Amino acid sequence: MLSFTVRMTFEQSDREDITETLCQLAAESRKEPGCVSYVPHLVEGEACTVLIYEQYADEAALEHHRTTPHFHQYAVGGLYQKMRDRQLENLTAVC
């Protein structure tokens, strides 16, 4: 299983649009057969920061996610165009 977080910062003026885009991306991503979990969060105390927790069954499921039309529409064509910074953290489950 692959687990990771993606932290992105945006301009305050984009918050409503980013929230809507994240909800659309999450809804479509959760329908993917290899997606175990896809949960976007607003970071409390940081109005311009979002954190997405993602889990995929395996590398093939993650690659599939990155090739879907909704990923290209909402992530590449939406979030990536407005983000100021992006950080990825790969996670290893303890138990």
Buried (B, 14 or more C-beta within 10 A) or exposed (E): EBBBBBBBBBEEEBBEBBBEBBEBBBEBBEEBEBBBEBBBEBEEEEEBBBBBBBBBBEEEBBEBBEEBEBBEBBBEEBBEEBBEEEEEEEEEEEE
